[in-house]
Amino acid sequence: MALLEEAERRAIAPTDNIRACFELLALTGAIDRDCAIRLARHRLSEGKFVLLFLLCDKPDGLSPHELAERAGVTRATITGLLDGLERDGFIARRGGLEDRRKIAVALTEAGQKMARDLFNEHTEWVASLFEGFTANERKTLNDLLERIWRNLGPRRQPVGQDTDARA
């Protein structure tokens, strides 16, 4: 509010635009908090959930390097996430079949069940955020959000238009 008041006093930027940005930030913060609360019930963070999802259809597993790349995080971050998932019984690390120095990370039976159940629950919750919207309203919202992405600059792209597999 202080920034809005100062912008109005100085008359240097359209305060309606600033207010809209703050509203958008507040909404994304509320969605993030709700998401974190929902995942915490299952002893998961968003990062751990992403890894469960990435491993769901990979019976032979993936290397930590592949997981880091697909999740868009560092190797150090992956190590911490994997340690937590292993401690909770959702994943197992095992030596590679061809090269025992390489490690493959795969879901345990409990991890497979959690991934399946939570994916369904999570997608239903995300979809519910847009209940009551018409197809035209969703398209308008997507178009408006895309314009904001473009205003961020040429290196930024809306979700679904980049080449990595971040969730």
WOKA-V370852 format. One record per helix or strand of 3 or more residues. SS is the DSSP state (hx for helix, st for strand). FROM is the first residue (numbers start at 1). TO is the last residue. If there is no record, write none. Layout:
SS:FROM:TO + SS:FROM:TO
//
This chain:
hx:2:10 + hx:15:40 + hx:46:55 + hx:64:71 + hx:75:87 + st:91:95 + st:103:107 + hx:109:128 + hx:135:152
//
